[in-house]
Amino acid sequence: MLSAVADLYFRDAPPLLLQMEAAFAARDLPALGRAAHALKSYAGNIGATALMIHLKSLEAVAKVEYTVACAALLPSLQLLFAEALAELLVEAAAP
């Protein structure tokens, strides 16, 4: 089961990150919020709580089109995403 969830995460999560970056660059905050919402669900499914909470905050500020808050949250998103991927790789490799 974990392997299947990991495969989905590895396949779908990176494009969602790219969508968020592109949406922010285009100042399309509703699209940013939708991508954050989708990735938040993936983060919850793999137990990446810190990433999920961060995405929940990003989704909320994008929903009210608060550009400054989105700009503040986006930089740490990459680090949290990388940490979640590393933890998932360790879990998936465990016997």
SEBA-724283 format. One record per residue: x, y, z of N, C-alpha, C, CB in turn; residue number from 1. Coordinates in Angstrom, 1 decimal. Glycine has a CB too. Example, Ala and Ser with C-alpha at 12.3 -4.5 7.8 and 13.67 -1.06 7.14 Angstrom:
BEGIN
{atom {13.2; -5.7; 7.8}; {12.3; -4.5; 7.8}; {13.2; -3.3; 7.8}; {11.3; -4.5; 9.0}; 1} {atom {12.8; -2.2; 7.1}; {13.7; -1.1; 7.1}; {12.9; 0.0; 7.9}; {14.1; -0.6; 5.7}; 2} 
This chain:
BEGIN
{atom {0.8; -1.2; 0.0}; {0.0; 0.0; 0.0}; {0.9; 1.3; 0.0}; {-0.9; 0.0; 1.2}; 1} {atom {1.9; 1.3; 0.9}; {2.8; 2.4; 0.9}; {3.5; 2.7; -0.4}; {3.8; 2.3; 2.1}; 2} {atom {3.8; 1.6; -1.0}; {4.5; 1.7; -2.3}; {3.6; 2.4; -3.4}; {4.9; 0.3; -2.8}; 3} {atom {2.3; 2.0; -3.4}; {1.4; 2.6; -4.3}; {1.2; 4.1; -4.0}; {0.0; 1.9; -4.3}; 4} {atom {1.0; 4.4; -2.7}; {0.9; 5.8; -2.4}; {2.1; 6.6; -2.7}; {0.6; 6.0; -0.9}; 5} {atom {3.3; 6.0; -2.5}; {4.6; 6.7; -2.8}; {4.7; 6.9; -4.3}; {5.8; 5.9; -2.3}; 6} {atom {4.3; 6.0; -5.1}; {4.3; 6.1; -6.6}; {3.5; 7.3; -7.0}; {3.9; 4.8; -7.2}; 7} {atom {2.3; 7.4; -6.5}; {1.4; 8.5; -6.8}; {2.0; 9.8; -6.4}; {0.0; 8.3; -6.2}; 8} {atom {2.5; 9.9; -5.2}; {3.1; 11.1; -4.7}; {4.3; 11.5; -5.6}; {3.6; 10.9; -3.3}; 9} {atom {5.2; 10.6; -5.9}; {6.3; 10.9; -6.8}; {5.9; 11.4; -8.2}; {7.3; 9.7; -6.9}; 10} {atom {4.8; 10.8; -8.7}; {4.3; 11.2; -10.0}; {3.6; 12.5; -10.0}; {3.4; 10.1; -10.5}; 11} {atom {2.7; 12.7; -9.0}; {1.8; 13.9; -9.1}; {2.2; 15.1; -8.3}; {0.5; 13.4; -8.6}; 12} {atom {3.0; 14.9; -7.3}; {3.4; 16.1; -6.5}; {4.3; 17.1; -7.2}; {4.1; 15.6; -5.2}; 13} {atom {5.4; 16.7; -7.9}; {6.2; 17.7; -8.5}; {5.5; 18.6; -9.5}; {7.4; 17.0; -9.2}; 14} {atom {4.6; 18.0; -10.4}; {3.9; 18.9; -11.2}; {3.0; 19.9; -10.5}; {3.0; 18.1; -12.2}; 15} {atom {2.4; 19.5; -9.3}; {1.6; 20.4; -8.5}; {2.5; 21.6; -8.0}; {0.9; 19.7; -7.4}; 16} {atom {3.7; 21.3; -7.6}; {4.6; 22.3; -7.1}; {4.9; 23.3; -8.3}; {5.9; 21.7; -6.6}; 17} {atom {5.1; 22.8; -9.4}; {5.4; 23.7; -10.6}; {4.1; 24.5; -10.9}; {5.7; 22.8; -11.8}; 18} {atom {2.9; 23.9; -10.8}; {1.7; 24.7; -11.0}; {1.6; 25.8; -10.0}; {0.5; 23.7; -10.9}; 19} {atom {1.9; 25.5; -8.8}; {1.9; 26.6; -7.8}; {2.8; 27.7; -8.1}; {2.2; 26.1; -6.4}; 20} {atom {4.0; 27.4; -8.5}; {5.0; 28.4; -8.8}; {4.6; 29.2; -10.0}; {6.4; 27.8; -9.1}; 21} {atom {4.1; 28.6; -11.0}; {3.6; 29.2; -12.3}; {2.4; 30.1; -11.9}; {3.2; 28.2; -13.3}; 22} {atom {1.5; 29.6; -11.1}; {0.3; 30.4; -10.8}; {0.7; 31.6; -10.0}; {-0.7; 29.5; -9.9}; 23} {atom {1.6; 31.5; -9.1}; {2.0; 32.7; -8.3}; {2.7; 33.7; -9.3}; {3.0; 32.3; -7.2}; 24} {atom {3.6; 33.2; -10.2}; {4.2; 34.1; -11.1}; {3.2; 34.9; -12.0}; {5.2; 33.3; -12.0}; 25} {atom {2.1; 34.2; -12.3}; {1.1; 34.8; -13.1}; {0.1; 35.6; -12.3}; {0.3; 33.7; -13.9}; 26} {atom {0.3; 35.6; -11.0}; {-0.6; 36.2; -10.0}; {-2.1; 35.6; -10.1}; {-0.7; 37.7; -10.2}; 27} {atom {-2.1; 34.3; -10.4}; {-3.4; 33.6; -10.4}; {-3.5; 32.8; -9.1}; {-3.4; 32.6; -11.6}; 28} {atom {-3.9; 33.6; -8.0}; {-4.0; 33.0; -6.7}; {-5.0; 31.9; -6.6}; {-4.2; 34.1; -5.7}; 29} {atom {-6.2; 32.0; -7.3}; {-7.1; 30.9; -7.2}; {-6.5; 29.6; -7.7}; {-8.4; 31.2; -8.0}; 30} {atom {-5.7; 29.6; -8.8}; {-5.1; 28.4; -9.3}; {-4.0; 28.0; -8.3}; {-4.4; 28.7; -10.6}; 31} {atom {-3.3; 28.9; -7.6}; {-2.3; 28.5; -6.6}; {-3.0; 27.8; -5.5}; {-1.6; 29.8; -6.1}; 32} {atom {-4.2; 28.3; -5.0}; {-4.9; 27.7; -4.0}; {-5.4; 26.3; -4.3}; {-6.1; 28.5; -3.6}; 33} {atom {-5.8; 26.1; -5.6}; {-6.3; 24.8; -6.0}; {-5.2; 23.8; -6.0}; {-6.9; 24.9; -7.4}; 34} {atom {-4.0; 24.2; -6.5}; {-2.9; 23.3; -6.5}; {-2.4; 23.0; -5.1}; {-1.7; 23.9; -7.3}; 35} {atom {-2.4; 24.0; -4.2}; {-2.0; 23.7; -2.8}; {-3.0; 22.8; -2.1}; {-2.0; 25.1; -2.0}; 36} {atom {-4.3; 22.9; -2.5}; {-5.3; 22.0; -1.9}; {-5.0; 20.5; -2.3}; {-6.7; 22.4; -2.3}; 37} {atom {-4.7; 20.4; -3.6}; {-4.5; 19.0; -4.1}; {-3.2; 18.4; -3.5}; {-4.3; 19.0; -5.6}; 38} {atom {-2.2; 19.2; -3.4}; {-0.9; 18.7; -2.8}; {-1.1; 18.5; -1.3}; {0.2; 19.7; -3.0}; 39} {atom {-1.9; 19.3; -0.6}; {-2.2; 19.1; 0.8}; {-2.8; 17.7; 1.0}; {-3.2; 20.2; 1.3}; 40} {atom {-3.7; 17.3; 0.1}; {-4.3; 15.9; 0.3}; {-3.2; 14.8; 0.2}; {-5.4; 15.7; -0.8}; 41} {atom {-2.3; 15.0; -0.8}; {-1.2; 14.0; -0.9}; {-0.4; 14.0; 0.4}; {-0.4; 14.3; -2.1}; 42} {atom {-0.1; 15.2; 0.9}; {0.8; 15.3; 2.1}; {0.1; 14.6; 3.3}; {1.0; 16.8; 2.4}; 43} {atom {-1.2; 14.8; 3.4}; {-2.0; 14.1; 4.4}; {-1.9; 12.6; 4.3}; {-3.4; 14.6; 4.5}; 44} {atom {-2.0; 12.1; 3.1}; {-2.0; 10.7; 2.8}; {-0.7; 10.0; 3.2}; {-2.3; 10.4; 1.4}; 45} {atom {0.4; 10.7; 3.1}; {1.7; 10.1; 3.4}; {2.2; 10.5; 4.8}; {2.7; 10.6; 2.4}; 46} {atom {1.4; 11.2; 5.5}; {1.7; 11.6; 6.9}; {2.7; 12.7; 7.0}; {2.3; 10.4; 7.6}; 47} {atom {2.8; 13.5; 6.0}; {3.7; 14.7; 6.0}; {3.0; 15.9; 6.7}; {4.3; 15.0; 4.6}; 48} {atom {2.9; 15.8; 8.0}; {2.1; 16.8; 8.7}; {2.5; 18.2; 8.5}; {2.0; 16.5; 10.2}; 49} {atom {3.8; 18.5; 8.7}; {4.4; 19.8; 8.5}; {4.0; 20.4; 7.1}; {5.9; 19.9; 8.8}; 50} {atom {4.2; 19.6; 6.1}; {3.9; 20.0; 4.7}; {2.4; 20.3; 4.6}; {4.4; 19.0; 3.7}; 51} {atom {1.6; 19.4; 5.2}; {0.2; 19.5; 5.1}; {-0.3; 20.9; 5.7}; {-0.5; 18.3; 5.7}; 52} {atom {0.2; 21.2; 6.9}; {-0.2; 22.4; 7.6}; {0.3; 23.6; 6.8}; {0.5; 22.4; 9.0}; 53} {atom {1.5; 23.5; 6.2}; {2.0; 24.7; 5.4}; {1.1; 24.9; 4.2}; {3.5; 24.4; 5.0}; 54} {atom {0.7; 23.8; 3.6}; {-0.1; 23.9; 2.4}; {-1.5; 24.4; 2.7}; {-0.2; 22.6; 1.7}; 55} {atom {-2.0; 24.0; 3.9}; {-3.3; 24.5; 4.3}; {-3.2; 26.0; 4.5}; {-3.7; 23.8; 5.7}; 56} {atom {-2.2; 26.5; 5.1}; {-2.0; 28.0; 5.2}; {-1.9; 28.7; 3.9}; {-0.7; 28.3; 6.0}; 57} {atom {-1.1; 28.1; 3.0}; {-1.0; 28.6; 1.6}; {-2.3; 28.7; 0.9}; {0.0; 27.9; 0.8}; 58} {atom {-3.1; 27.6; 1.0}; {-4.4; 27.5; 0.4}; {-5.3; 28.6; 0.9}; {-5.0; 26.1; 0.6}; 59} {atom {-5.3; 28.8; 2.2}; {-6.2; 29.8; 2.9}; {-5.8; 31.2; 2.4}; {-6.0; 29.7; 4.4}; 60} {atom {-4.5; 31.6; 2.4}; {-4.2; 33.0; 2.0}; {-4.4; 33.1; 0.5}; {-2.7; 33.3; 2.3}; 61} {atom {-4.2; 32.1; -0.3}; {-4.5; 32.2; -1.8}; {-5.9; 32.4; -2.0}; {-4.0; 30.9; -2.5}; 62} {atom {-6.8; 31.8; -1.2}; {-8.2; 31.9; -1.4}; {-8.7; 33.4; -1.2}; {-8.9; 31.0; -0.4}; 63} {atom {-8.1; 34.1; -0.3}; {-8.4; 35.5; -0.1}; {-7.5; 36.4; -0.8}; {-8.4; 35.8; 1.4}; 64} {atom {-6.7; 35.9; -1.7}; {-5.8; 36.6; -2.6}; {-4.9; 37.6; -1.9}; {-6.7; 37.4; -3.6}; 65} {atom {-4.3; 37.0; -0.8}; {-3.3; 37.8; -0.1}; {-1.9; 37.5; -0.6}; {-3.4; 37.4; 1.5}; 66} {atom {-1.5; 38.2; -1.6}; {-0.3; 38.0; -2.3}; {1.0; 38.0; -1.4}; {-0.1; 39.0; -3.4}; 67} {atom {1.1; 38.9; -0.5}; {2.2; 39.0; 0.4}; {2.4; 37.8; 1.2}; {2.1; 40.3; 1.3}; 68} {atom {1.3; 37.2; 1.7}; {1.4; 36.0; 2.5}; {1.8; 34.8; 1.7}; {0.1; 35.7; 3.2}; 69} {atom {1.3; 34.8; 0.5}; {1.7; 33.7; -0.5}; {3.2; 33.8; -0.7}; {0.9; 33.8; -1.8}; 70} {atom {3.7; 34.9; -1.0}; {5.1; 35.1; -1.3}; {5.9; 34.7; -0.1}; {5.4; 36.6; -1.6}; 71} {atom {5.4; 34.9; 1.1}; {6.2; 34.5; 2.3}; {6.2; 33.0; 2.5}; {5.6; 35.2; 3.6}; 72} {atom {5.1; 32.3; 2.1}; {5.0; 30.9; 2.4}; {5.6; 30.1; 1.3}; {3.5; 30.5; 2.4}; 73} {atom {5.7; 30.5; 0.1}; {6.2; 29.7; -1.0}; {7.7; 29.3; -0.9}; {6.1; 30.5; -2.3}; 74} {atom {8.6; 30.1; -0.4}; {10.0; 29.7; -0.3}; {10.3; 28.4; 0.5}; {10.9; 30.8; 0.2}; 75} {atom {9.6; 28.3; 1.6}; {9.8; 27.2; 2.5}; {9.1; 25.9; 2.0}; {9.4; 27.5; 3.9}; 76} {atom {8.2; 26.1; 1.1}; {7.5; 24.9; 0.5}; {8.4; 23.9; -0.1}; {6.5; 25.4; -0.5}; 77} {atom {9.4; 24.3; -0.8}; {10.4; 23.4; -1.5}; {11.1; 22.6; -0.4}; {11.4; 24.2; -2.3}; 78} {atom {11.5; 23.2; 0.7}; {12.2; 22.5; 1.7}; {11.3; 21.4; 2.4}; {12.8; 23.4; 2.8}; 79} {atom {10.1; 21.8; 2.7}; {9.2; 20.9; 3.3}; {8.9; 19.8; 2.4}; {7.9; 21.6; 3.7}; 80} {atom {8.7; 20.1; 1.1}; {8.5; 19.0; 0.1}; {9.6; 18.0; 0.0}; {8.2; 19.7; -1.3}; 81} {atom {10.9; 18.6; 0.0}; {12.0; 17.7; -0.1}; {12.1; 16.8; 1.2}; {13.3; 18.5; -0.2}; 82} {atom {11.8; 17.4; 2.3}; {11.9; 16.6; 3.6}; {10.8; 15.4; 3.5}; {11.6; 17.5; 4.8}; 83} {atom {9.6; 15.8; 3.0}; {8.6; 14.7; 2.9}; {9.0; 13.6; 2.0}; {7.3; 15.4; 2.5}; 84} {atom {9.6; 14.0; 0.8}; {10.1; 13.0; -0.1}; {11.2; 12.1; 0.5}; {10.7; 13.7; -1.4}; 85} {atom {12.1; 12.7; 1.2}; {13.1; 11.9; 1.8}; {12.6; 10.9; 2.8}; {14.2; 12.8; 2.5}; 86} {atom {11.6; 11.4; 3.7}; {11.0; 10.5; 4.6}; {10.2; 9.4; 3.9}; {10.1; 11.3; 5.6}; 87} {atom {9.6; 9.7; 2.9}; {8.8; 8.7; 2.1}; {9.7; 7.7; 1.5}; {7.9; 9.4; 1.1}; 88} {atom {10.9; 8.1; 1.0}; {11.8; 7.2; 0.4}; {12.3; 6.2; 1.5}; {13.0; 7.9; -0.2}; 89} {atom {12.6; 6.7; 2.6}; {13.1; 5.9; 3.7}; {12.0; 4.8; 4.1}; {13.5; 6.7; 5.0}; 90} {atom {10.8; 5.3; 4.3}; {9.7; 4.4; 4.6}; {9.4; 3.4; 3.5}; {8.4; 5.2; 4.9}; 91} {atom {9.5; 3.8; 2.3}; {9.2; 2.8; 1.2}; {10.3; 1.8; 1.1}; {9.1; 3.6; -0.1}; 92} {atom {11.6; 2.1; 1.5}; {12.7; 1.2; 1.4}; {12.7; 0.2; 2.5}; {14.0; 2.0; 1.3}; 93} {atom {12.0; 0.6; 3.6}; {12.1; -0.3; 4.8}; {11.4; -1.6; 4.5}; {11.4; 0.4; 6.0}; 94} {atom {11.9; -2.7; 5.1}; {11.3; -4.0; 4.9}; {10.0; -4.2; 5.5}; {12.2; -5.1; 5.4}; 95} 
